[in-house]
Amino acid sequence: MMGTSQPSPHFESPLSLPAPLMKTTISMIHLTSWLALLFLANTGVAQEKKFDFTKDPVFQKLLGDWKGEGTLAGSDGTTISIKEEWTGKITESGTLLMSGTRQWNDEMHQFSWEFVPNPTTDLIVVAYKASNAGEEPIRFEASVSQADFSIQLKAPIGSQGELIIVNRFVTEEGKVTMVGEVSLKDDTQTETLKGTVTHHHRHP
């Protein structure tokens, strides 16, 4: 005895639907896609979280107007008098830029430090430029300590030499001061230049 055959289920393609219903279906597909993208963005899958210098308790102290003065002493007995005026601000791309003018003995030049976060390594690279130091920037690596409110900048010089600058922040009676200690060593790790430059915060 043969059974009664059942009709096979029929699925309609959106392309075979009436025009108004087809437009509604396509719109719903587009809406679902946009909602999925928004979900991925909010959960951090579709975009990387950027480092915010304004939220960091140490880096935020660099913002505003500063004035600095100090002396560097060379191992050969020479001395360098330094006077600086600079401003720290956040750029449109989210980097921290410190730029201004520096008097190096009787010579005046412009300089800038740009702090650029690397989201893949959690390191912050710093590009230093000066109008008296050629076109290529000197690249430093920044290390931050929230324990003593300090920023250490370190760059290789020559084959085994290095330049290290440690900036420490001190707040007294509501006024912020940054003390920068400079140390330059040659390829034999002999210190050839050292000194201190003290910066005073003028305006937030």
Backbone as JSON, one array per atom type, in Angstrom:
{
  "sequence": "MMGTSQPSPHFESPLSLPAPLMKTTISMIHLTSWLALLFLANTGVAQEKKFDFTKDPVFQKLLGDWKGEGTLAGSDGTTISIKEEWTGKITESGTLLMSGTRQWNDEMHQFSWEFVPNPTTDLIVVAYKASNAGEEPIRFEASVSQADFSIQLKAPIGSQGELIIVNRFVTEEGKVTMVGEVSLKDDTQTETLKGTVTHHHRHP",
  "N": [[0.86, -1.19, 0.0], [0.63, 2.08, -0.96], [1.74, 5.11, 0.44], [0.36, 8.42, 0.94], [1.86, 11.02, -0.79], [3.69, 13.71, 0.61], [3.62, 17.24, 0.18], [6.6, 18.98, -0.69], [8.36, 21.3, 1.42], [8.22, 24.83, 0.76], [10.4, 27.48, 0.14], [10.67, 30.9, -0.06], [12.7, 33.03, -1.95], [14.13, 36.22, -1.06], [14.26, 37.76, -3.33], [12.12, 36.98, -4.83], [9.95, 38.03, -3.63], [7.2, 40.37, -3.28], [7.76, 43.79, -4.31], [7.51, 45.91, -2.2], [7.65, 44.31, 0.15], [10.07, 43.07, -0.24], [11.89, 45.24, -0.05], [11.55, 45.89, 2.65], [12.52, 43.56, 3.86], [15.25, 43.59, 3.05], [16.06, 45.95, 4.28], [15.83, 45.21, 6.98], [17.85, 43.3, 7.09], [20.12, 44.92, 6.68], [19.94, 46.55, 8.97], [20.29, 44.66, 11.0], [22.94, 43.93, 10.48], [24.32, 46.35, 11.03], [23.75, 46.61, 13.76], [25.16, 44.42, 14.74], [27.81, 45.2, 14.16], [28.02, 47.45, 15.8], [27.81, 46.23, 18.28], [30.17, 44.69, 18.34], [32.05, 46.77, 18.28], [31.56, 48.06, 20.72], [32.28, 46.1, 22.5], [34.95, 46.01, 22.16], [36.07, 44.43, 20.19], [36.01, 45.22, 17.54], [37.47, 47.54, 17.53], [40.47, 49.06, 18.81], [41.3, 49.93, 22.14], [42.21, 53.16, 22.95], [45.06, 54.74, 24.45], [44.65, 57.05, 27.02], [46.0, 60.0, 27.7], [45.12, 62.06, 29.31], [43.83, 60.86, 31.4], [45.72, 59.55, 32.81], [47.47, 59.58, 35.85], [50.1, 60.54, 36.0], [51.08, 61.38, 33.41], [49.19, 63.35, 32.82], [50.03, 65.53, 34.22], [51.83, 66.84, 32.64], [50.48, 68.52, 30.97], [49.62, 71.82, 29.87], [51.21, 75.06, 30.49], [54.73, 75.57, 30.81], [57.83, 76.45, 32.44], [61.32, 76.24, 32.41], [64.6, 75.79, 33.9], [68.14, 75.27, 34.15], [71.34, 73.56, 34.58], [73.84, 71.85, 32.75], [76.65, 69.73, 33.07], [79.74, 68.91, 31.62], [82.07, 66.13, 31.31], [84.47, 67.11, 30.57], [84.75, 69.5, 31.74], [83.24, 71.58, 30.72], [80.32, 73.7, 30.8], [76.78, 73.92, 30.42], [74.25, 76.19, 30.09], [70.78, 76.19, 30.52], [67.61, 77.28, 29.45], [64.14, 77.08, 29.28], [60.92, 77.26, 27.67], [57.78, 75.91, 27.37], [54.88, 74.09, 26.13], [52.47, 71.68, 27.02], [50.24, 69.51, 25.38], [47.33, 67.75, 24.1], [47.19, 66.15, 21.0], [45.26, 66.08, 17.89], [45.31, 63.47, 17.02], [45.56, 62.09, 19.35], [48.01, 61.88, 20.63], [50.56, 62.93, 23.0], [51.93, 66.06, 23.09], [54.78, 67.95, 23.68], [56.03, 71.06, 23.27], [58.23, 73.8, 22.43], [60.49, 76.53, 23.15], [64.06, 76.69, 23.54], [66.84, 77.93, 25.25], [70.16, 77.46, 24.79], [72.96, 77.88, 26.29], [74.12, 80.6, 24.59], [72.62, 80.13, 22.39], [69.55, 79.87, 20.64], [66.83, 77.69, 20.14], [64.16, 75.66, 18.71], [62.11, 73.01, 20.04], [60.66, 69.7, 20.45], [58.75, 67.17, 22.08], [57.17, 64.2, 21.46], [54.81, 62.01, 22.63], [53.9, 58.79, 21.93], [51.57, 56.28, 22.13], [51.81, 52.7, 21.95], [49.52, 50.43, 21.15], [49.73, 47.67, 20.89], [51.92, 46.74, 22.26], [51.9, 48.0, 24.69], [53.78, 49.89, 25.24], [55.26, 53.17, 25.36], [56.4, 55.28, 22.96], [58.72, 57.86, 22.37], [59.28, 60.67, 20.43], [61.85, 62.84, 19.84], [62.56, 66.07, 18.74], [64.62, 68.7, 17.49], [65.48, 71.98, 16.45], [68.16, 72.38, 16.09], [69.3, 69.94, 15.76], [69.25, 68.35, 13.48], [67.16, 66.63, 11.0], [66.14, 64.07, 11.52], [64.35, 62.49, 14.1], [65.2, 61.8, 17.57], [64.65, 58.77, 19.11], [63.01, 57.79, 21.99], [62.31, 55.53, 24.72], [59.65, 55.35, 26.93], [59.22, 55.04, 30.42], [56.99, 54.7, 33.06], [56.35, 55.59, 36.42], [54.0, 55.34, 38.86], [54.29, 55.31, 41.51], [56.29, 57.06, 42.46], [55.67, 59.22, 40.93], [57.02, 59.66, 38.33], [58.72, 59.91, 35.15], [60.68, 58.09, 33.05], [62.94, 58.54, 30.43], [64.59, 56.94, 27.85], [67.21, 56.5, 25.54], [69.13, 54.93, 22.98], [72.54, 55.71, 22.29], [74.99, 55.98, 19.9], [76.94, 52.96, 19.65], [76.89, 51.59, 22.11], [76.27, 53.46, 23.93], [74.13, 55.68, 25.92], [71.33, 57.81, 26.53], [69.74, 59.12, 29.24], [66.9, 60.42, 30.76], [65.32, 61.44, 33.6], [62.32, 62.43, 34.83], [60.81, 63.85, 37.57], [57.89, 64.51, 39.44], [56.82, 67.01, 41.69], [54.55, 68.16, 44.07], [53.68, 70.97, 45.79], [51.92, 72.93, 48.01], [49.87, 73.23, 46.15], [51.21, 73.83, 43.81], [52.89, 72.63, 40.96], [55.96, 71.07, 40.3], [58.51, 69.99, 38.1], [61.28, 68.0, 38.13], [64.03, 67.41, 36.24], [66.45, 65.02, 35.63], [69.44, 64.57, 33.95], [71.47, 62.31, 32.12], [74.19, 61.4, 30.23], [75.86, 58.85, 28.56], [78.81, 57.42, 27.13], [80.09, 55.02, 24.65], [81.61, 53.4, 26.28], [80.25, 53.38, 28.58], [80.87, 55.49, 30.18], [80.09, 58.37, 31.98], [79.48, 61.29, 30.35], [78.13, 63.64, 30.38], [76.04, 65.43, 32.57], [73.34, 66.61, 34.67], [70.81, 68.89, 35.98], [67.53, 69.99, 35.29], [65.05, 72.16, 36.22], [61.59, 72.45, 36.14], [58.78, 74.63, 36.18], [55.33, 74.66, 36.67], [53.16, 76.76, 34.99], [50.53, 77.42, 34.03], [47.5, 75.56, 34.13]],
  "CA": [[0.0, 0.0, 0.0], [1.46, 3.27, -1.1], [1.28, 6.24, 1.24], [0.11, 9.69, 0.25], [3.07, 11.85, -0.78], [3.54, 15.05, 1.23], [4.26, 18.3, -0.61], [7.85, 19.47, -0.11], [8.24, 22.71, 1.88], [8.62, 25.82, -0.25], [11.01, 28.67, 0.72], [10.74, 31.95, -1.05], [13.85, 33.93, -1.91], [13.71, 37.63, -0.97], [14.16, 38.34, -4.67], [10.83, 36.62, -5.43], [8.88, 38.67, -2.88], [6.72, 41.64, -3.84], [8.73, 44.87, -4.13], [7.5, 46.55, -0.88], [8.09, 43.38, 1.16], [11.5, 42.84, -0.47], [12.61, 46.38, 0.51], [11.51, 45.77, 4.11], [13.42, 42.47, 4.23], [16.63, 44.05, 2.87], [16.31, 46.94, 5.32], [16.04, 44.5, 8.23], [19.18, 42.69, 7.02], [21.08, 45.99, 6.89], [19.85, 46.97, 10.36], [20.92, 43.61, 11.81], [24.39, 44.02, 10.27], [24.83, 47.51, 11.76], [23.69, 46.31, 15.19], [26.27, 43.5, 15.03], [29.05, 45.98, 14.16], [28.02, 48.28, 17.01], [28.09, 45.35, 19.42], [31.6, 44.38, 18.31], [32.81, 47.98, 18.64], [31.4, 48.35, 22.14], [32.97, 45.08, 23.28], [36.38, 46.14, 21.93], [36.54, 43.5, 19.18], [36.18, 45.9, 16.26], [38.39, 48.66, 17.63], [41.38, 48.99, 19.93], [41.14, 50.99, 23.12], [43.34, 54.08, 22.9], [45.58, 55.23, 25.71], [44.2, 58.42, 27.27], [46.99, 60.68, 28.54], [44.46, 62.95, 30.27], [43.33, 60.07, 32.53], [46.86, 59.0, 33.53], [47.83, 60.53, 36.92], [51.44, 61.1, 35.8], [51.17, 62.11, 32.14], [48.31, 64.52, 32.8], [50.73, 66.65, 34.83], [52.62, 67.52, 31.62], [49.63, 69.43, 30.21], [49.68, 73.22, 30.29], [52.4, 75.87, 30.19], [55.84, 75.33, 31.73], [59.06, 77.22, 32.29], [62.37, 75.49, 33.06], [65.95, 76.35, 33.92], [69.09, 74.39, 34.79], [72.71, 73.53, 34.09], [74.46, 70.56, 32.48], [78.11, 69.78, 33.2], [80.44, 67.87, 30.88], [83.23, 65.55, 31.99], [85.66, 67.88, 30.18], [84.75, 70.77, 32.47], [82.34, 72.57, 30.12], [78.98, 73.8, 31.38], [75.74, 74.38, 29.5], [73.12, 76.82, 30.76], [69.55, 75.88, 29.78], [66.35, 77.92, 29.81], [63.09, 76.56, 28.38], [59.5, 77.58, 27.81], [57.09, 74.96, 26.52], [53.48, 73.79, 26.42], [52.06, 70.3, 26.81], [48.85, 69.42, 24.93], [46.92, 66.54, 23.39], [46.96, 66.41, 19.57], [44.03, 65.51, 17.33], [45.47, 62.02, 16.89], [45.6, 61.48, 20.67], [49.35, 61.84, 21.21], [50.89, 64.03, 23.92], [52.99, 66.85, 22.47], [55.42, 69.01, 24.44], [56.82, 71.84, 22.3], [58.54, 75.15, 22.88], [61.8, 77.07, 22.79], [65.11, 76.44, 24.52], [68.09, 78.68, 25.13], [71.27, 76.57, 25.11], [73.96, 78.94, 26.41], [73.66, 81.78, 23.86], [71.91, 79.68, 21.2], [68.12, 79.64, 20.83], [66.25, 76.78, 19.16], [62.86, 75.07, 19.02], [62.17, 71.57, 20.3], [59.38, 69.04, 20.73], [58.7, 65.77, 22.52], [55.84, 63.65, 21.18], [54.6, 60.71, 23.25], [52.99, 58.01, 21.08], [51.35, 54.96, 22.71], [51.73, 51.54, 21.07], [48.5, 49.59, 21.8], [50.05, 46.25, 20.79], [53.0, 46.4, 23.2], [51.71, 48.78, 25.93], [54.91, 50.79, 25.42], [55.1, 54.53, 24.85], [57.6, 55.72, 22.25], [58.81, 59.32, 22.38], [60.1, 61.22, 19.35], [62.38, 64.15, 20.2], [63.08, 66.85, 17.62], [65.14, 70.04, 17.83], [65.89, 72.68, 15.23], [69.62, 72.36, 15.99], [69.76, 68.54, 15.87], [68.97, 67.6, 12.26], [65.76, 66.34, 10.69], [65.72, 62.8, 12.08], [64.12, 62.57, 15.55], [65.79, 60.81, 18.47], [63.53, 58.0, 19.65], [63.16, 57.34, 23.37], [61.28, 54.67, 25.28], [59.21, 55.96, 28.19], [58.78, 54.17, 31.53], [56.26, 55.54, 34.01], [56.15, 55.07, 37.77], [52.99, 56.1, 39.6], [54.67, 55.28, 42.92], [56.99, 58.31, 42.8], [55.28, 60.21, 39.93], [58.18, 59.93, 37.5], [58.78, 59.41, 33.78], [62.06, 57.89, 32.59], [63.13, 58.5, 28.99], [65.88, 56.29, 27.57], [67.5, 56.36, 24.11], [70.5, 54.47, 22.69], [73.42, 56.66, 21.64], [76.15, 55.24, 19.4], [76.78, 51.51, 19.66], [76.56, 51.12, 23.45], [75.98, 54.6, 24.81], [72.72, 55.91, 26.18], [70.9, 59.08, 27.13], [68.63, 58.86, 30.16], [66.32, 61.6, 31.41], [64.29, 61.05, 34.57], [61.54, 63.58, 35.28], [59.99, 63.57, 38.75], [56.94, 65.59, 39.74], [56.63, 67.33, 43.1], [53.46, 69.11, 44.26], [53.72, 71.63, 47.09], [50.99, 74.06, 48.14], [49.09, 73.33, 44.93], [52.06, 74.14, 42.66], [53.57, 71.44, 40.45], [57.32, 71.25, 39.8], [59.09, 68.79, 37.49], [62.74, 68.02, 38.21], [64.58, 66.51, 35.25], [67.86, 64.66, 35.8], [69.97, 64.16, 32.66], [72.72, 61.55, 32.16], [74.64, 60.94, 28.91], [77.01, 57.95, 28.66], [79.37, 57.04, 25.83], [80.1, 53.58, 24.37], [82.27, 52.69, 27.38], [79.39, 53.62, 29.74], [81.4, 56.59, 30.98], [79.18, 59.51, 31.96], [80.15, 62.44, 29.76], [77.32, 64.85, 30.61], [74.98, 65.23, 33.55], [72.84, 67.86, 35.23], [69.41, 68.95, 36.39], [66.71, 71.1, 34.79], [63.83, 72.23, 37.01], [60.49, 73.09, 35.41], [57.68, 75.08, 37.01], [54.05, 74.72, 35.97], [52.64, 78.13, 35.05], [49.07, 77.43, 33.89], [46.98, 74.21, 33.85]],
  "C": [[0.89, 1.23, 0.0], [0.88, 4.41, -0.28], [1.09, 7.48, 0.4], [1.35, 10.55, 0.33], [2.78, 13.23, -0.22], [4.23, 16.09, 0.36], [5.52, 18.79, 0.09], [7.7, 20.92, 0.3], [8.81, 23.66, 0.85], [9.15, 27.07, 0.46], [11.13, 29.71, -0.37], [12.0, 32.77, -0.86], [13.35, 35.35, -1.77], [13.54, 38.26, -2.34], [12.82, 38.03, -5.33], [9.66, 37.25, -4.71], [8.39, 39.92, -3.6], [7.67, 42.77, -3.46], [8.69, 45.51, -2.75], [8.04, 45.61, 0.21], [9.58, 43.09, 1.01], [12.33, 43.97, 0.11], [12.67, 46.3, 2.03], [12.47, 44.7, 4.59], [14.88, 42.91, 4.14], [17.0, 45.06, 3.94], [16.58, 46.27, 6.67], [17.41, 43.83, 8.26], [20.26, 43.73, 7.29], [21.11, 46.42, 8.35], [20.54, 45.96, 11.28], [22.44, 43.67, 11.7], [24.99, 45.17, 11.06], [24.81, 47.28, 13.26], [24.83, 45.38, 15.61], [27.59, 44.25, 15.1], [29.15, 46.85, 15.41], [28.34, 47.45, 18.24], [29.57, 45.02, 19.5], [32.44, 45.57, 18.74], [32.75, 48.23, 20.13], [32.11, 47.32, 23.02], [34.46, 45.07, 23.02], [36.92, 45.19, 20.89], [36.84, 44.22, 17.88], [37.13, 47.08, 16.33], [39.25, 48.52, 18.87], [41.15, 50.17, 20.86], [42.38, 51.86, 23.13], [43.75, 54.51, 24.3], [45.2, 56.7, 25.86], [45.18, 59.09, 28.24], [46.32, 61.54, 29.61], [43.95, 62.2, 31.49], [44.49, 59.48, 33.34], [47.33, 60.0, 34.59], [49.2, 61.16, 36.77], [51.5, 61.94, 34.54], [50.31, 63.37, 32.13], [48.98, 65.75, 33.41], [51.54, 67.44, 33.8], [51.8, 68.55, 30.83], [49.73, 70.84, 30.77], [51.0, 73.89, 29.93], [53.47, 75.7, 31.27], [57.02, 76.25, 31.42], [60.16, 76.51, 33.08], [63.73, 76.16, 32.97], [66.88, 75.39, 34.65], [70.45, 74.45, 34.14], [73.15, 72.09, 33.87], [75.97, 70.72, 32.52], [78.73, 68.61, 32.45], [81.65, 67.36, 31.65], [84.52, 66.28, 31.64], [85.71, 69.25, 30.84], [83.84, 71.83, 31.89], [80.99, 72.56, 30.83], [78.02, 74.37, 30.34], [74.59, 74.93, 30.32], [71.87, 76.63, 29.9], [68.38, 76.67, 30.36], [65.3, 77.48, 28.78], [61.73, 77.16, 28.7], [58.75, 76.67, 26.86], [55.65, 74.72, 27.0], [53.2, 72.32, 26.12], [50.58, 70.24, 26.44], [48.6, 68.08, 24.25], [46.62, 66.9, 21.94], [45.65, 65.77, 19.12], [44.11, 63.99, 17.21], [45.61, 61.32, 18.24], [46.97, 61.34, 21.28], [49.54, 63.01, 22.17], [52.1, 64.76, 23.36], [53.47, 67.94, 23.42], [56.3, 69.78, 23.47], [57.05, 73.24, 22.82], [59.91, 75.6, 22.41], [62.79, 76.82, 23.93], [66.32, 77.33, 24.22], [69.22, 77.8, 25.67], [72.53, 77.43, 25.11], [73.44, 80.17, 25.65], [72.84, 81.42, 22.62], [70.44, 79.38, 21.51], [67.63, 78.68, 19.75], [64.89, 76.27, 19.63], [63.01, 73.57, 19.23], [60.77, 71.02, 20.54], [59.62, 67.61, 21.19], [57.29, 65.28, 22.22], [55.75, 62.22, 21.71], [53.53, 59.96, 22.46], [52.8, 56.63, 21.7], [51.28, 53.88, 21.64], [50.75, 50.55, 21.7], [48.83, 48.1, 21.77], [51.11, 45.81, 21.8], [52.85, 47.08, 24.55], [52.91, 49.66, 26.25], [54.58, 52.17, 24.87], [56.42, 54.97, 24.25], [57.56, 57.24, 22.18], [59.76, 59.77, 21.27], [60.52, 62.64, 19.74], [62.97, 64.82, 18.96], [63.57, 68.2, 18.13], [65.67, 70.67, 16.55], [67.4, 72.71, 15.04], [70.18, 70.94, 15.97], [69.44, 67.71, 14.63], [67.5, 67.26, 12.12], [65.26, 65.06, 11.35], [65.51, 62.91, 13.6], [64.91, 61.51, 16.31], [64.64, 60.09, 19.16], [63.88, 57.45, 21.04], [62.06, 56.33, 23.69], [60.94, 55.23, 26.66], [58.77, 54.88, 29.18], [58.17, 55.07, 32.6], [56.12, 54.84, 35.36], [55.13, 55.95, 38.48], [53.32, 56.14, 41.09], [55.36, 56.58, 43.33], [56.73, 59.4, 41.77], [56.49, 60.62, 39.07], [58.01, 59.32, 36.11], [60.26, 59.29, 33.4], [62.09, 57.77, 31.09], [64.52, 57.97, 28.7], [66.05, 56.1, 26.07], [68.92, 55.85, 23.93], [71.28, 55.54, 21.93], [74.69, 55.91, 21.19], [75.89, 53.75, 19.43], [76.36, 50.99, 21.03], [76.28, 52.26, 24.43], [74.49, 54.77, 25.02], [72.51, 57.29, 26.8], [69.67, 58.79, 27.96], [68.2, 60.18, 30.81], [65.22, 61.11, 32.34], [63.62, 62.32, 35.09], [60.65, 63.17, 36.45], [59.15, 64.79, 39.09], [56.79, 65.75, 41.26], [55.53, 68.38, 43.19], [53.52, 69.66, 45.67], [52.84, 72.87, 47.06], [50.25, 74.3, 46.82], [49.9, 73.64, 43.68], [52.87, 72.9, 42.26], [54.94, 71.81, 39.89], [57.8, 69.92, 39.22], [60.6, 68.94, 37.49], [63.28, 66.97, 37.25], [66.06, 66.28, 35.44], [68.36, 64.03, 34.51], [71.29, 63.43, 32.84], [73.03, 61.03, 30.76], [75.9, 60.1, 29.08], [77.49, 57.55, 27.27], [79.4, 55.52, 25.68], [80.78, 52.75, 25.45], [81.48, 52.82, 28.68], [79.99, 54.63, 30.71], [80.47, 57.79, 30.86], [79.92, 60.75, 31.48], [79.38, 63.75, 29.97], [76.24, 64.52, 31.63], [74.53, 66.59, 34.1], [71.37, 67.77, 35.55], [68.75, 70.18, 35.8], [65.39, 71.06, 35.55], [62.78, 73.05, 36.27], [59.37, 73.45, 36.38], [56.42, 75.25, 36.16], [53.45, 76.11, 36.13], [51.13, 78.18, 34.98], [48.62, 76.01, 33.56], [46.41, 74.13, 32.44]]
}
